[in-house]
Structure formats: C-alpha cells, structure tokens
C-alpha cells in the first residue's frame, strides 16, 4: 500500500497474510487516496502484481435526527412517526 501510484514509498509493503482475504490497515487518513496491489504465492512461486487499485477513505457519516413535519430525518432517510395532539 502506498500514497503514490508508483509505489515509490510504501505505507505497508510485502505482507505475507496466508489465506486471508481481507486485511485491516490502521492509521490511514480520511479523504486521502491510497493505492494497493496484491499477488498470489504458493509452493510453485509468486505471481505477478495485480493491477493497481485506488481507494479513497471517506469518514463515516454523522448520525443526526431532525423532527420535520411528522418525519424523523436520519441522515438522508425519512422515518415516519405518529404525532398525537395532547
């Protein structure tokens, strides 16, 4: 994983993760672009690098609630509520 698509500087390089299909990387910054590639390895040797993949980390949305004309607005989702006169 690198912050450049040329992989001139690695954030994480050449991990051997066994049979894992996912890998958690901590310490990355939101709104930054990162690049990664993978390659397979087995008793017969190591394959070529995959195509380079680009990812942009976005922050998780903030959850907010607003009561508006009989609907709770949760992010972008409208949730109808029953209003009763007291």
C-alpha positions as CSV (number, residue, x, y, z in Angstrom):
1,X,0.0,0.0,0.0
2,X,1.3,3.4,-0.9
3,X,0.2,7.0,-1.1
4,X,1.6,7.2,-4.7
5,X,0.6,5.1,-7.7
6,X,4.2,4.5,-8.5
7,X,4.7,2.8,-5.1
8,X,7.9,4.9,-4.5
9,X,7.1,4.9,-0.8
10,X,5.3,2.1,0.9
11,X,2.9,2.6,3.8
12,X,2.8,-1.2,4.1
13,X,4.9,-3.4,1.8
14,X,5.1,-7.1,1.0
15,X,2.9,-8.6,3.8
16,X,2.5,-12.4,3.9
17,X,-1.0,-12.8,5.0
18,X,-1.5,-16.5,4.3
19,X,-5.0,-17.4,3.2
20,X,-6.6,-14.1,4.4
21,X,-9.0,-12.4,2.0
22,X,-9.2,-9.2,4.0
23,X,-6.6,-7.1,5.9
24,X,-7.2,-4.2,8.2
25,X,-4.8,-1.3,7.9
26,X,-4.9,1.3,10.7
27,X,-3.6,4.8,10.8
28,X,-4.8,6.0,7.4
29,X,-6.3,9.5,6.9
30,X,-9.8,10.3,5.7
31,X,-10.1,11.9,2.3
32,X,-6.7,10.7,1.2
33,X,-6.1,8.5,-1.8
34,X,-4.2,5.2,-1.4
35,X,-3.0,2.6,-3.8
36,X,-2.6,-1.1,-3.4
37,X,-1.8,-4.2,-5.4
38,X,-1.7,-7.9,-4.5
39,X,0.0,-11.0,-5.8
40,X,-0.6,-14.7,-5.2
41,X,2.0,-17.0,-3.8
42,X,2.2,-20.8,-3.4
43,X,4.6,-23.7,-3.5
44,X,5.1,-23.0,-7.2
45,X,6.3,-19.5,-6.7
46,X,4.9,-15.9,-6.6
47,X,2.7,-14.4,-9.3
48,X,2.9,-11.0,-10.9
49,X,1.5,-7.9,-9.2
50,X,-2.2,-7.3,-9.8
51,X,-3.5,-4.1,-11.4
52,X,-3.1,-1.2,-9.1
53,X,-6.3,-0.4,-7.2
54,X,-7.1,3.1,-5.9
55,X,-9.1,3.8,-2.8
56,X,-10.3,7.0,-1.2
57,X,-11.1,6.9,2.5
58,X,-14.2,8.7,3.5
59,X,-15.3,9.4,7.0
60,X,-18.3,7.6,8.4
61,X,-21.4,9.8,8.1
62,X,-22.5,11.6,11.3
63,X,-25.8,10.3,12.5
64,X,-28.3,13.1,13.2
65,X,-32.0,13.2,13.8
66,X,-34.4,16.1,13.0
67,X,-38.1,16.0,13.5
68,X,-39.6,17.6,10.5
69,X,-43.4,17.6,9.6
70,X,-44.1,14.2,11.1
71,X,-40.9,12.6,9.9
72,X,-37.6,11.8,11.6
73,X,-34.8,12.5,9.2
74,X,-31.9,10.2,9.9
75,X,-29.1,11.2,7.6
76,X,-30.9,11.0,4.3
77,X,-33.6,8.5,5.3
78,X,-37.1,9.6,6.2
79,X,-38.8,7.7,9.0
80,X,-42.5,8.4,9.5
81,X,-43.6,9.0,13.1
82,X,-47.1,9.2,14.6
83,X,-47.8,12.6,16.1
84,X,-50.6,12.9,18.5
85,X,-52.2,16.1,19.9
86,X,-52.2,16.3,23.7
